[in-house]
Amino acid sequence: MKLGIIIERLEAWRGGAETSTLELARLLREKGHAIHVITSTISQSTPGLTIHQVPAPSVFGPLRTATFVRHAARQAEQIGFDAVLAMSPCPAADVYQPRGGLVRETLARNIATRSSAPRRFAKRAMLALNIKQRSLLELERKTLREGGPIVVAVSNYVARQCRELYGLTPPRVRIVFNGVTIERPPAPQWAADRAAIRQQYHVPDGALLLLFVAHNFRLKGLEPLIETASRLVTGGFTDFRVLVVGRDNPVRFQRRIHTQHLDRFITFTGPTQRSAAFFCAADALVHPTYYDPCSRVVLEALALGVPVLTTRFNGASEIMTDGVEGFVIATPDEVGLWARRITELADPALREKMVAAALRLRERVSMKRHAEELNAILLEAADRRGTKRRAPA
């Protein structure tokens, strides 16, 4: 099958959607498909994939995505694919996989990160006037209207958004739970990486090391995590440390940490290319997110056998059982409950059970399984497209 994949940006450093798309494309290629990727930017080698770079439009910035999608759809039509898979909202696609979730839900959850009613009102007003967001919403509406592409949701959470926000149900919406490609390091390497990271960041011997990984600190819940750390210290539990990994600007969070005298408990590492080493060092991943369609970092942690604490606003939590592979807490703002759960994780015996339970999920969170299920949908879409071509005028 000659498959076209439309994604606005492909650089893996940008985040989970881009990384997942690259992993998926390579696995689909292994099935014998000819994979063509239509994108606006690329900064890395992509052997085995044919890249069609649509020049970044020089139009008004807020309309960039809509302009890219229009150009990408035109190029896809000119090339002539058996099926087109879009990661960006694209009405002309055969299959649409909104890896970042739906725009409407993303905006709603961004508003929820504001700590007071006046701030939420102000954010809502700003978004209503934002030309970029209005353009994205219109593009999403066009993509999801009747007669549009099959929608592949990466979690039940995203499928529920499709139903509640746009009235879309099966068979138009299919659920293919997200996956990741990651290998657990051999025991000697695990031990060496664990020791090296903990030494580099001055983690005391025996301290509970919590890992927070994100590129959007506010949306992924760093503020409530700071409050949780404060609650722990105030309550007398000080044998823990938090490493914050990611490329977001830490300045305002550092001020808050300093004001609350938490400097020795929370350390910012900046971005890293050694994510596996940080997982080796960690006793648990904390991901108090306000919004995640199906977090890659949570799936990576589970696949590596690292216990996870996350929220119901994360589609990845659907594969977890609260208290088994970690803890699933309703919202990021239940600071008291977050503090209690972290205190419970100080028990090595409990952590050992959670590690074993997480490792049992490896196959269910694999990108290979995800690619198999998505491949069946793409073949169906290609057959539909072929039927339309053969239909008499």
C-alpha positions as a Markdown table, in Angstrom:
| # | Residue | x | y | z |
|---|---|---|---|---|
| 1 | Met | 0.0 | 0.0 | 0.0 |
| 2 | Lys | 1.2 | 3.5 | -0.8 |
| 3 | Leu | 0.4 | 5.4 | 2.4 |
| 4 | Gly | 0.5 | 9.1 | 2.9 |
| 5 | Ile | 1.0 | 10.5 | 6.5 |
| 6 | Ile | 0.2 | 14.2 | 7.1 |
| 7 | Ile | 1.7 | 15.8 | 10.1 |
| 8 | Glu | 2.6 | 19.5 | 10.4 |
| 9 | Arg | 5.9 | 19.0 | 12.2 |
| 10 | Leu | 8.0 | 15.8 | 12.5 |
| 11 | Glu | 10.9 | 16.6 | 14.8 |
| 12 | Ala | 10.9 | 14.1 | 17.7 |
| 13 | Trp | 12.1 | 16.7 | 20.2 |
| 14 | Arg | 8.8 | 18.5 | 20.0 |
| 15 | Gly | 7.0 | 15.9 | 21.9 |
| 16 | Gly | 5.0 | 12.7 | 22.1 |
| 17 | Ala | 2.9 | 13.0 | 18.9 |
| 18 | Glu | 5.9 | 13.5 | 16.7 |
| 19 | Thr | 7.9 | 10.7 | 18.3 |
| 20 | Ser | 4.9 | 8.4 | 18.1 |
| 21 | Thr | 4.3 | 9.2 | 14.4 |
| 22 | Leu | 7.9 | 8.3 | 13.5 |
| 23 | Glu | 7.7 | 5.1 | 15.4 |
| 24 | Leu | 4.4 | 4.2 | 13.8 |
| 25 | Ala | 5.7 | 5.1 | 10.3 |
| 26 | Arg | 8.6 | 2.8 | 10.7 |
| 27 | Leu | 6.5 | -0.1 | 11.9 |
| 28 | Leu | 4.0 | 0.3 | 9.0 |
| 29 | Arg | 7.0 | 0.4 | 6.6 |
| 30 | Glu | 8.1 | -3.0 | 8.0 |
| 31 | Lys | 4.7 | -4.4 | 6.9 |
| 32 | Gly | 5.7 | -3.6 | 3.3 |
| 33 | His | 3.9 | -0.3 | 2.8 |
| 34 | Ala | 5.5 | 2.6 | 1.0 |
| 35 | Ile | 5.4 | 5.4 | 3.5 |
| 36 | His | 5.3 | 9.0 | 2.4 |
| 37 | Val | 5.3 | 11.8 | 5.0 |
| 38 | Ile | 4.0 | 15.2 | 4.2 |
| 39 | Thr | 5.3 | 17.7 | 6.7 |
| 40 | Ser | 6.4 | 21.4 | 7.0 |
| 41 | Thr | 9.6 | 20.9 | 8.9 |
| 42 | Ile | 12.1 | 18.1 | 9.5 |
| 43 | Ser | 15.5 | 18.1 | 11.1 |
| 44 | Gln | 16.6 | 14.5 | 11.3 |
| 45 | Ser | 17.4 | 11.4 | 9.2 |
| 46 | Thr | 14.3 | 9.3 | 8.4 |
| 47 | Pro | 15.7 | 6.3 | 6.5 |
| 48 | Gly | 13.0 | 4.2 | 4.7 |
| 49 | Leu | 10.5 | 7.1 | 4.7 |
| 50 | Thr | 9.9 | 9.4 | 1.7 |
| 51 | Ile | 9.6 | 12.9 | 3.0 |
| 52 | His | 7.6 | 15.6 | 1.1 |
| 53 | Gln | 8.4 | 18.9 | 2.7 |
| 54 | Val | 5.7 | 21.5 | 2.3 |
| 55 | Pro | 7.4 | 24.9 | 2.7 |
| 56 | Ala | 6.4 | 26.7 | 5.9 |
| 57 | Pro | 3.8 | 29.2 | 4.8 |
| 58 | Ser | 4.8 | 32.8 | 5.1 |
| 59 | Val | 1.2 | 33.8 | 5.8 |
| 60 | Phe | -0.1 | 35.3 | 9.0 |
| 61 | Gly | 1.3 | 33.0 | 11.8 |
| 62 | Pro | -2.1 | 32.1 | 13.4 |
| 63 | Leu | -3.3 | 30.6 | 10.1 |
| 64 | Arg | -0.2 | 28.5 | 9.7 |
| 65 | Thr | -1.8 | 25.1 | 10.4 |
| 66 | Ala | -4.8 | 25.7 | 8.2 |
| 67 | Thr | -2.5 | 26.8 | 5.4 |
| 68 | Phe | -0.2 | 23.7 | 5.8 |
| 69 | Val | -3.2 | 21.3 | 5.8 |
| 70 | Arg | -4.5 | 22.9 | 2.6 |
| 71 | His | -1.1 | 22.6 | 0.8 |
| 72 | Ala | -0.6 | 19.0 | 2.2 |
| 73 | Ala | -4.0 | 17.9 | 1.0 |
| 74 | Arg | -3.2 | 19.2 | -2.5 |
| 75 | Gln | 0.1 | 17.5 | -2.5 |
| 76 | Ala | -1.4 | 14.2 | -1.4 |
| 77 | Glu | -4.0 | 14.4 | -4.2 |
| 78 | Gln | -1.2 | 15.0 | -6.7 |
| 79 | Ile | 0.9 | 12.1 | -5.5 |
| 80 | Gly | -2.1 | 9.7 | -5.4 |
| 81 | Phe | -2.1 | 7.5 | -2.3 |
| 82 | Asp | -4.0 | 4.3 | -1.5 |
| 83 | Ala | -4.8 | 5.9 | 1.8 |
| 84 | Val | -4.0 | 9.1 | 3.7 |
| 85 | Leu | -3.5 | 9.1 | 7.5 |
| 86 | Ala | -3.5 | 12.6 | 9.1 |
| 87 | Met | -2.2 | 13.5 | 12.5 |
| 88 | Ser | -3.2 | 17.2 | 11.8 |
| 89 | Pro | -6.9 | 17.8 | 11.3 |
| 90 | Cys | -7.4 | 17.3 | 7.6 |
| 91 | Pro | -10.9 | 16.9 | 6.0 |
| 92 | Ala | -9.3 | 15.3 | 2.9 |
| 93 | Ala | -7.7 | 12.4 | 4.9 |
| 94 | Asp | -9.1 | 8.8 | 5.0 |
| 95 | Val | -8.1 | 8.3 | 8.6 |
| 96 | Tyr | -7.6 | 11.0 | 11.2 |
| 97 | Gln | -5.7 | 10.2 | 14.4 |
| 98 | Pro | -5.8 | 13.2 | 16.8 |
| 99 | Arg | -2.8 | 12.3 | 18.9 |
| 100 | Gly | -3.1 | 15.5 | 20.8 |
| 101 | Gly | -6.8 | 15.0 | 21.4 |
| 102 | Leu | -9.5 | 17.4 | 20.2 |
| 103 | Val | -8.9 | 21.1 | 20.1 |
| 104 | Arg | -12.0 | 21.9 | 22.0 |
| 105 | Glu | -11.1 | 19.7 | 24.9 |
| 106 | Thr | -7.5 | 21.0 | 24.9 |
| 107 | Leu | -8.7 | 24.5 | 25.3 |
| 108 | Ala | -11.1 | 23.6 | 28.1 |
| 109 | Arg | -8.4 | 21.8 | 30.0 |
| 110 | Asn | -6.0 | 24.7 | 29.6 |
| 111 | Ile | -8.6 | 26.9 | 31.1 |
| 112 | Ala | -8.9 | 24.5 | 34.0 |
| 113 | Thr | -5.2 | 25.0 | 34.9 |
| 114 | Arg | -6.0 | 28.5 | 36.1 |
| 115 | Ser | -6.3 | 28.6 | 39.9 |
| 116 | Ser | -9.2 | 31.0 | 40.4 |
| 117 | Ala | -12.5 | 31.8 | 38.7 |
| 118 | Pro | -11.4 | 35.3 | 37.6 |
| 119 | Arg | -8.3 | 33.8 | 36.0 |
| 120 | Arg | -10.3 | 31.1 | 34.3 |
| 121 | Phe | -12.7 | 33.7 | 32.9 |
| 122 | Ala | -9.8 | 35.8 | 31.6 |
| 123 | Lys | -8.2 | 32.8 | 29.9 |
| 124 | Arg | -11.6 | 31.8 | 28.4 |
| 125 | Ala | -12.0 | 35.3 | 27.0 |
| 126 | Met | -8.4 | 35.4 | 25.6 |
| 127 | Leu | -8.9 | 32.0 | 23.8 |
| 128 | Ala | -12.2 | 33.2 | 22.4 |
| 129 | Leu | -10.4 | 36.1 | 20.7 |
| 130 | Asn | -7.4 | 34.1 | 19.7 |
| 131 | Ile | -7.2 | 33.9 | 15.9 |
| 132 | Lys | -5.0 | 30.8 | 15.9 |
| 133 | Gln | -7.4 | 28.8 | 18.2 |
| 134 | Arg | -10.4 | 29.9 | 16.2 |
| 135 | Ser | -8.8 | 28.7 | 13.0 |
| 136 | Leu | -7.9 | 25.3 | 14.6 |
| 137 | Leu | -11.4 | 24.9 | 15.9 |
| 138 | Glu | -12.9 | 25.6 | 12.4 |
| 139 | Leu | -10.4 | 23.1 | 10.9 |
| 140 | Glu | -11.4 | 20.5 | 13.5 |
| 141 | Arg | -15.1 | 21.1 | 12.8 |
| 142 | Lys | -14.6 | 20.6 | 9.0 |
| 143 | Thr | -12.6 | 17.4 | 9.6 |
| 144 | Leu | -15.2 | 15.9 | 12.0 |
| 145 | Arg | -18.3 | 16.8 | 10.1 |
| 146 | Glu | -20.5 | 14.1 | 8.5 |
| 147 | Gly | -18.8 | 12.2 | 5.7 |
| 148 | Gly | -15.3 | 13.0 | 7.0 |
| 149 | Pro | -12.4 | 10.6 | 7.8 |
| 150 | Ile | -12.5 | 7.6 | 10.1 |
| 151 | Val | -11.3 | 8.9 | 13.5 |
| 152 | Val | -8.9 | 6.8 | 15.4 |
| 153 | Ala | -8.8 | 7.7 | 19.1 |
| 154 | Val | -5.8 | 6.8 | 21.2 |
| 155 | Ser | -7.9 | 6.2 | 24.3 |
| 156 | Asn | -11.5 | 6.0 | 25.5 |
| 157 | Tyr | -11.0 | 9.5 | 26.8 |
| 158 | Val | -10.5 | 10.8 | 23.2 |
| 159 | Ala | -13.4 | 8.7 | 21.9 |
| 160 | Arg | -15.6 | 10.2 | 24.6 |
| 161 | Gln | -14.5 | 13.7 | 23.5 |
| 162 | Cys | -15.6 | 12.8 | 19.9 |
| 163 | Arg | -19.0 | 11.7 | 21.2 |
| 164 | Glu | -19.7 | 14.5 | 23.7 |
| 165 | Leu | -18.3 | 17.4 | 21.6 |
| 166 | Tyr | -19.2 | 16.3 | 18.1 |
| 167 | Gly | -21.8 | 13.4 | 18.4 |
| 168 | Leu | -19.4 | 11.0 | 16.7 |
| 169 | Thr | -19.7 | 7.3 | 17.6 |
| 170 | Pro | -18.6 | 3.9 | 16.1 |
| 171 | Pro | -18.0 | 2.9 | 13.4 |
| 172 | Arg | -16.9 | 6.4 | 12.5 |
| 173 | Val | -14.8 | 6.5 | 15.7 |
| 174 | Arg | -12.4 | 3.6 | 16.5 |
| 175 | Ile | -10.3 | 3.1 | 19.6 |
| 176 | Val | -6.7 | 2.0 | 19.1 |
| 177 | Phe | -5.0 | 2.5 | 22.5 |
| 178 | Asn | -1.7 | 4.3 | 22.3 |
| 179 | Gly | 1.6 | 2.5 | 22.4 |
| 180 | Val | 5.4 | 3.1 | 22.7 |
| 181 | Thr | 8.6 | 1.5 | 21.6 |
| 182 | Ile | 11.1 | 1.2 | 24.5 |
| 183 | Glu | 13.3 | -1.6 | 25.8 |
| 184 | Arg | 14.1 | -2.1 | 29.5 |
| 185 | Pro | 17.8 | -1.9 | 29.9 |
| 186 | Pro | 19.7 | -5.0 | 31.2 |
| 187 | Ala | 20.0 | -5.1 | 35.0 |
| 188 | Pro | 23.7 | -4.0 | 35.1 |
| 189 | Gln | 23.0 | -0.9 | 32.9 |
| 190 | Trp | 19.8 | -0.2 | 34.9 |
| 191 | Ala | 21.9 | -0.2 | 38.2 |
| 192 | Ala | 24.7 | 1.9 | 36.6 |
| 193 | Asp | 22.3 | 4.5 | 35.2 |
| 194 | Arg | 20.3 | 4.6 | 38.5 |
| 195 | Ala | 23.5 | 5.3 | 40.5 |
| 196 | Ala | 24.8 | 7.9 | 38.0 |
| 197 | Ile | 21.7 | 10.0 | 37.8 |
| 198 | Arg | 21.1 | 9.9 | 41.6 |
| 199 | Gln | 24.7 | 10.9 | 42.2 |
| 200 | Gln | 24.6 | 13.7 | 39.5 |
| 201 | Tyr | 21.6 | 15.3 | 41.1 |
| 202 | His | 22.7 | 14.7 | 44.7 |
| 203 | Val | 19.8 | 12.4 | 45.7 |
| 204 | Pro | 20.4 | 11.2 | 49.2 |
| 205 | Asp | 20.8 | 7.4 | 49.7 |
| 206 | Gly | 17.5 | 5.8 | 50.2 |
| 207 | Ala | 15.4 | 8.9 | 49.3 |
| 208 | Leu | 12.3 | 8.4 | 47.3 |
| 209 | Leu | 13.0 | 9.8 | 43.8 |
| 210 | Leu | 10.0 | 11.1 | 41.9 |
| 211 | Leu | 10.3 | 11.9 | 38.2 |
| 212 | Phe | 8.3 | 14.6 | 36.4 |
| 213 | Val | 8.7 | 14.8 | 32.6 |
| 214 | Ala | 6.9 | 17.4 | 30.5 |
| 215 | His | 7.4 | 20.2 | 28.0 |
| 216 | Asn | 4.4 | 22.1 | 29.2 |
| 217 | Phe | 4.9 | 22.4 | 33.0 |
| 218 | Arg | 1.6 | 24.1 | 33.7 |
| 219 | Leu | -0.7 | 21.8 | 31.7 |
| 220 | Lys | 1.1 | 18.7 | 33.1 |
| 221 | Gly | 0.5 | 19.7 | 36.7 |
| 222 | Leu | 3.8 | 21.0 | 38.0 |
| 223 | Glu | 2.1 | 23.6 | 40.2 |
| 224 | Pro | 0.0 | 21.1 | 42.2 |
| 225 | Leu | 3.1 | 18.9 | 42.4 |
| 226 | Ile | 4.9 | 21.8 | 44.1 |
| 227 | Glu | 2.0 | 22.2 | 46.5 |
| 228 | Thr | 2.1 | 18.5 | 47.1 |
| 229 | Ala | 5.8 | 18.7 | 48.0 |
| 230 | Ser | 5.1 | 21.5 | 50.4 |
| 231 | Arg | 2.4 | 19.4 | 52.0 |
| 232 | Leu | 4.8 | 16.5 | 52.4 |
| 233 | Val | 7.5 | 18.6 | 54.0 |
| 234 | Thr | 5.0 | 20.4 | 56.3 |
| 235 | Gly | 3.7 | 17.0 | 57.4 |
| 236 | Gly | 7.2 | 15.8 | 58.3 |
| 237 | Phe | 8.0 | 13.6 | 55.3 |
| 238 | Thr | 11.3 | 14.9 | 53.9 |
| 239 | Asp | 13.0 | 11.7 | 52.5 |
| 240 | Phe | 12.1 | 12.4 | 48.9 |
| 241 | Arg | 13.3 | 14.4 | 45.9 |
| 242 | Val | 11.7 | 15.5 | 42.6 |
| 243 | Leu | 13.5 | 15.7 | 39.3 |
| 244 | Val | 11.7 | 17.9 | 36.7 |
| 245 | Val | 12.8 | 17.0 | 33.2 |
| 246 | Gly | 11.8 | 19.0 | 30.2 |
| 247 | Arg | 12.4 | 22.1 | 28.1 |
| 248 | Asp | 9.8 | 24.5 | 29.4 |
| 249 | Asn | 10.8 | 27.8 | 31.1 |
| 250 | Pro | 11.3 | 27.0 | 34.8 |
| 251 | Val | 11.7 | 30.5 | 36.2 |
| 252 | Arg | 8.3 | 31.2 | 37.7 |
| 253 | Phe | 8.1 | 27.7 | 39.1 |
| 254 | Gln | 11.6 | 28.1 | 40.6 |
| 255 | Arg | 10.4 | 31.4 | 42.3 |
| 256 | Arg | 7.5 | 29.5 | 43.8 |
| 257 | Ile | 9.7 | 26.7 | 45.0 |
| 258 | His | 12.2 | 29.2 | 46.6 |
| 259 | Thr | 9.3 | 31.0 | 48.3 |
| 260 | Gln | 8.1 | 27.8 | 49.8 |
| 261 | His | 11.6 | 26.7 | 50.9 |
| 262 | Leu | 11.6 | 23.6 | 48.6 |
| 263 | Asp | 14.9 | 24.2 | 46.8 |
| 264 | Arg | 16.6 | 21.1 | 48.1 |
| 265 | Phe | 13.6 | 18.9 | 47.3 |
| 266 | Ile | 12.9 | 19.9 | 43.6 |
| 267 | Thr | 15.6 | 20.1 | 40.9 |
| 268 | Phe | 15.2 | 21.2 | 37.2 |
| 269 | Thr | 17.4 | 19.2 | 34.8 |
| 270 | Gly | 16.3 | 20.8 | 31.5 |
| 271 | Pro | 15.6 | 18.6 | 28.5 |
| 272 | Thr | 17.4 | 15.3 | 28.0 |
| 273 | Gln | 18.2 | 12.7 | 25.4 |
| 274 | Arg | 18.7 | 10.2 | 28.2 |
| 275 | Ser | 15.1 | 9.6 | 29.3 |
| 276 | Ala | 15.7 | 5.9 | 29.9 |
| 277 | Ala | 18.5 | 6.7 | 32.4 |
| 278 | Phe | 16.1 | 9.0 | 34.4 |
| 279 | Phe | 13.5 | 6.2 | 34.5 |
| 280 | Cys | 16.2 | 3.9 | 35.9 |
| 281 | Ala | 16.9 | 6.4 | 38.6 |
| 282 | Ala | 13.3 | 7.0 | 39.6 |
| 283 | Asp | 11.2 | 5.2 | 42.1 |
| 284 | Ala | 8.0 | 6.5 | 40.5 |
| 285 | Leu | 6.8 | 8.8 | 37.7 |
| 286 | Val | 4.5 | 11.6 | 38.9 |
| 287 | His | 2.2 | 13.0 | 36.2 |
| 288 | Pro | -0.5 | 15.1 | 37.8 |
| 289 | Thr | -1.7 | 16.3 | 34.4 |
| 290 | Tyr | -4.7 | 18.5 | 33.6 |
| 291 | Tyr | -4.9 | 17.0 | 30.1 |
| 292 | Asp | -3.3 | 14.1 | 28.2 |
| 293 | Pro | -5.1 | 12.2 | 25.5 |
| 294 | Cys | -2.8 | 9.2 | 26.3 |
| 295 | Ser | 0.5 | 10.2 | 27.7 |
| 296 | Arg | 3.6 | 8.6 | 26.1 |
| 297 | Val | 5.7 | 9.2 | 29.2 |
| 298 | Val | 3.3 | 7.2 | 31.4 |
| 299 | Leu | 3.2 | 4.3 | 28.9 |
| 300 | Glu | 7.1 | 4.4 | 28.8 |
| 301 | Ala | 7.3 | 4.3 | 32.5 |
| 302 | Leu | 4.9 | 1.3 | 32.7 |
| 303 | Ala | 6.7 | -0.5 | 30.0 |
| 304 | Leu | 10.0 | -0.1 | 31.9 |
| 305 | Gly | 8.4 | -1.2 | 35.2 |
| 306 | Val | 8.3 | 2.2 | 36.9 |
| 307 | Pro | 5.2 | 2.9 | 39.1 |
| 308 | Val | 3.1 | 5.8 | 38.0 |
| 309 | Leu | 0.9 | 8.4 | 39.7 |
| 310 | Thr | -1.4 | 10.2 | 37.3 |
| 311 | Thr | -4.9 | 11.6 | 36.9 |
| 312 | Arg | -8.2 | 10.6 | 35.3 |
| 313 | Phe | -7.6 | 13.4 | 32.7 |
| 314 | Asn | -5.0 | 11.2 | 31.2 |
| 315 | Gly | -6.2 | 8.5 | 28.7 |
| 316 | Ala | -3.2 | 6.4 | 29.7 |
| 317 | Ser | -4.7 | 5.9 | 33.1 |
| 318 | Glu | -7.3 | 3.6 | 31.5 |
| 319 | Ile | -4.8 | 0.8 | 31.3 |
| 320 | Met | -4.0 | 1.1 | 35.0 |
| 321 | Thr | -5.7 | -0.2 | 38.1 |
| 322 | Asp | -5.6 | 2.2 | 41.0 |
| 323 | Gly | -3.2 | 0.8 | 43.6 |
| 324 | Val | -1.8 | -1.9 | 41.4 |
| 325 | Glu | 0.7 | -0.3 | 38.9 |
| 326 | Gly | 0.6 | 3.0 | 40.8 |
| 327 | Phe | -2.2 | 5.3 | 41.7 |
| 328 | Val | -4.8 | 7.1 | 39.6 |
| 329 | Ile | -6.1 | 10.2 | 41.3 |
| 330 | Ala | -9.2 | 12.0 | 40.0 |
| 331 | Thr | -7.7 | 15.5 | 39.5 |
| 332 | Pro | -4.3 | 17.2 | 39.9 |
| 333 | Asp | -5.7 | 19.5 | 42.6 |
| 334 | Glu | -6.4 | 16.9 | 45.3 |
| 335 | Val | -3.1 | 17.8 | 46.9 |
| 336 | Gly | -3.8 | 16.0 | 50.2 |
| 337 | Leu | -4.5 | 12.7 | 48.4 |
| 338 | Trp | -1.4 | 13.1 | 46.2 |
| 339 | Ala | 0.7 | 13.6 | 49.4 |
| 340 | Arg | -0.8 | 10.5 | 51.0 |
| 341 | Arg | -0.2 | 8.4 | 47.9 |
| 342 | Ile | 3.5 | 9.5 | 47.7 |
| 343 | Thr | 4.0 | 8.7 | 51.3 |
| 344 | Glu | 2.7 | 5.2 | 50.7 |
| 345 | Leu | 5.2 | 4.8 | 47.9 |
| 346 | Ala | 8.0 | 5.1 | 50.5 |
| 347 | Asp | 7.3 | 1.4 | 51.2 |
| 348 | Pro | 9.8 | -0.6 | 49.2 |
| 349 | Ala | 7.6 | -3.7 | 49.3 |
| 350 | Leu | 4.7 | -1.9 | 47.8 |
| 351 | Arg | 6.9 | -0.4 | 45.1 |
| 352 | Glu | 8.3 | -3.9 | 44.3 |
| 353 | Lys | 4.7 | -5.2 | 43.7 |
| 354 | Met | 3.9 | -2.2 | 41.5 |
| 355 | Val | 7.1 | -2.7 | 39.4 |
| 356 | Ala | 6.0 | -6.3 | 38.7 |
| 357 | Ala | 2.5 | -5.2 | 37.8 |
| 358 | Ala | 3.6 | -2.5 | 35.5 |
| 359 | Leu | 5.9 | -4.9 | 33.6 |
| 360 | Arg | 2.9 | -7.2 | 33.0 |
| 361 | Leu | 1.5 | -4.4 | 30.8 |
| 362 | Arg | 4.4 | -4.3 | 28.4 |
| 363 | Glu | 2.6 | -5.9 | 25.4 |
| 364 | Arg | -0.6 | -3.9 | 25.9 |
| 365 | Val | 1.3 | -0.6 | 25.7 |
| 366 | Ser | 3.6 | -1.6 | 22.8 |
| 367 | Met | 3.7 | 0.5 | 19.6 |
| 368 | Lys | 3.9 | -2.8 | 17.7 |
| 369 | Arg | 0.4 | -3.8 | 18.9 |
| 370 | His | -0.8 | -0.3 | 18.1 |
| 371 | Ala | 0.6 | -0.4 | 14.6 |
| 372 | Glu | -1.1 | -3.8 | 14.0 |
| 373 | Glu | -4.5 | -2.5 | 14.9 |
| 374 | Leu | -4.1 | 0.7 | 13.0 |
| 375 | Asn | -2.9 | -1.1 | 9.9 |
| 376 | Ala | -6.2 | -3.0 | 9.7 |
| 377 | Ile | -8.1 | 0.3 | 9.7 |
| 378 | Leu | -5.8 | 1.7 | 7.0 |
| 379 | Leu | -6.3 | -1.3 | 4.8 |
| 380 | Glu | -10.1 | -0.9 | 5.2 |
| 381 | Ala | -9.7 | 2.8 | 4.3 |
| 382 | Ala | -7.7 | 2.0 | 1.2 |
| 383 | Asp | -10.3 | -0.5 | 0.2 |
| 384 | Arg | -13.0 | 2.1 | 0.5 |
| 385 | Arg | -11.0 | 4.6 | -1.5 |
| 386 | Gly | -10.4 | 2.0 | -4.2 |
| 387 | Thr | -14.2 | 1.2 | -4.3 |
| 388 | Lys | -14.9 | 4.9 | -4.8 |
| 389 | Arg | -12.4 | 5.1 | -7.6 |
| 390 | Arg | -14.0 | 2.1 | -9.3 |
| 391 | Ala | -17.6 | 3.3 | -8.9 |
| 392 | Pro | -19.3 | 4.2 | -12.2 |
| 393 | Ala | -19.7 | 7.9 | -12.7 |
